[in-house]
Amino acid sequence: MRRTILPLLMGLVGCAILVWLGVWQMQRLSWKTEILADLDARILAAPVPLSGLDTADPQAQRYLPVVAQGRLTGEELHVLSAADGPGYRVIGVLDTDRRRVMVDLGFVPLGAKDLGRGALDVMVTGNLHWPQEVDDWTPAPDMPANIWYARDVAPMAAALGTAPLMIVARRLTPEVGTTPMPLDSAAVPNDHLGYAITWFSLALVWAVMTGLFLWRGRRPAS
């Protein structure tokens, strides 16, 4: 009997810890789901006129839906992308009555990188965004080839001579030959269900292994 007490206690404690971790991940899943629902609601809210925003506030205005009217100047930066096969995100310049801003016009395949999209009067509906895609491993832009490897608002604004403001287009009227890549919550990871399943599975394995160990310990020696 004494020989089984310690393994039994270890089994019970281990199972309790693993189940608790699984429950905690389920709670995190509920919390994250609510956050993503709020984010989608914010992204898809009724747009406000860009002309009514006097200053740019990356914190308060992140994902803010806006509508802006102006003229695409034809100036572009191209960001390497594999979102819909190999290609580029096209970052253009929208010249409004008040200022020049950047617009993420969407995706084009590799062969359409340097097709002249030219100057065009458009209405842009989308969301303000300050993407944080640059890290220590991001290569510097290839300026002669006009290829960037991540969106980075401040350097791009300096290169294009615009305000440090980017609209990710959801709709362009008229269309400009790109495929818009609007913001949504799909890019935000929500892996808590997978983590919960892992912890619950480990708890089951721990319980089975404990049971087998105790059963083998009680078998009479042959």
Secondary structure as UniProt FT lines:
FT   HELIX           2..43
FT   STRAND          48..49
FT   HELIX           50..52
FT   TURN            58..63
FT   STRAND          65..81
FT   TURN            83..84
FT   STRAND          87..95
FT   STRAND          100..109
FT   HELIX           110..112
FT   TURN            113..114
FT   STRAND          120..128
FT   TURN            136..137
FT   TURN            143..146
FT   STRAND          147..148
FT   HELIX           153..160
FT   STRAND          166..173
FT   HELIX           185..187
FT   HELIX           192..218
//
